[in-house]
Amino acid sequence: MGDEILYRKQETSPKDINHERSEFYDRQAMAGWELSFKEGSLQRLRYLDAVLCRVTDPDEVERLKGRVGELIRETDPAAILGDPHLVTMVRWLFTEKGLVRLRERAKQTHKGVVADMADSLHQRGTG
């Protein structure tokens, strides 16, 4: 079987197109992160979560762990527990004990409100 479609020659090379697109998306991403820093500590935590996904140096992880701890103390604990990515970051950096402390702080802060949003039943949607 042969090709049944005749392809036209491209005016620009795919490398040029991808380079222009990547620069555009880089500018978009930087603008988004700059806006997130103005929005507050929850967005900063999301940014650090993205940074931690790419860090391989243990010293850098320890430095960022201290900053994450500061931001967790500043942020509403129920908001952190409502974001599965942040829950995973807390569990990774501070183990399950850190997550339990965060849940307890959320229960004290929001009495009468279900604050254990990071419960496995809640995340599966069966609770």
Protein Blocks (a to p, Z undefined) as FASTA:
>chain_A
ZZfbdcdddfbdfklmmmmmmmmmmmmmmmmmmmmmmnomklmmmmmmmmmmmpcbfklm
mmmmmmmmmmmmmpcfklmmmpmklmmmmmmmnommlmmmmmmmmmmmmghiafblmbfk
lmnopZZ
